[in-house]
Amino acid sequence: MRRRRGQLVLVAAVVIAVALIPMVLAYLQLGYHADVRAGSDTVDPTADATGTLTRALHSVAASVPAEYDWSRRSDAIDTVRSDLAPRIETIERARIEAGTARSITYNRTRAQRWMNGDCPDGPGRAFGPCRATRGIVVQERDNRTQVLGIAVDIRVTSDRGRTTATVLVPTTAGQSVVTT
């Protein structure tokens, strides 16, 4: 009887081991690890801030040409910065409770480089000069001030680390451009 009991225990152990093999293989194939967040490596931590900033800039810049002629471009820039300030503050505070801090600052140097390299001009264009002032690029069009876009640095700090990107946000149709 003892011998049968030993054989029964041995058979039960073999059955359990055979049943565990598919579970172990499935575990290894899925690459499961409790500390890893699904897809977190492919998500741009500045994307939602950039999208919100793009929409805010489009809204703020829409009325500038009607209100400011080219001689008042400095006032137009002051207005754009002033109107964007509460929206930038909202973006910066939006995820504080979730442990993510964001900081957005204008990048004057990158705005100047953007203006120098990408200001619309050339044959068939009736546009005047561009100016980059305090991170905002404007252009004279029919003696009116047209906001072309802004250059900002977005810093995101969370438990996953710190990300810094320089973003060019144009007012024309298209996407923002992340440069660093």
PyMOL commands that set and color helices and strands:
alter all, ss='L'
color gray80, all
select helices_A, chain A and resi 2-30+40-42+47-61+64-67+70-93+108-118
alter helices_A, ss='H'
color red, helices_A
select strands_A, chain A and resi 101-106+127-133+136-141+144-158+161-170+177-178
alter strands_A, ss='S'
color yellow, strands_A
deselect
rebuild
show_as cartoon
